[in-house]
Amino acid sequence: MRITCPHCGNRGLEEFTYTQDAERTRPTDGGATPTPEWADYIYLRDNLKGPRKEYWYHSAGCHAWLIVERDVSTHEILSVRLP
C-alpha cells in the first residue's frame, strides 16, 4: 500500500504509522475518573467495512499528521489530506 503525503509525495506504507480512527469522538468529561463512556471509547470498536477516515503519522518523513480515507476491505486509498 502507498500513501501520497501532501508534502513528500507518493511513499511506501513503512514510512507511516497508523494511530486511530478519525471518526470517533472523545468523551468530554476529561477522563479524571473512570466512566462507562471512557471504557466504551477505549475498548469498544466497530469493525465496519467500507470507507473509513483514519489518522496516520508520517513518522519516517516530514512528521505530518494526515487524515487518510481508505476502504478497509480493499485497502484502496481514497483521499489524503492534512487535518
HELIX and SHEET records of a PDB file:
HELIX    1   1 LEU A   13  GLU A   15  5                                   3    
HELIX    2   2 PRO A   36  TYR A   43  1                                   8    
SHEET    1   A 2 ARG A   2  CYS A   5  0                                        
SHEET    2   A 2 GLY A   9  GLY A  12 -1                                        
SHEET    1   B 4 THR A  17  ASP A  21  0                                        
SHEET    2   B 4 PRO A  51  TYR A  57 -1                                        
SHEET    3   B 4 TRP A  65  ASP A  71 -1                                        
SHEET    4   B 4 ILE A  77  ARG A  81 -1                                        
END                                                                             
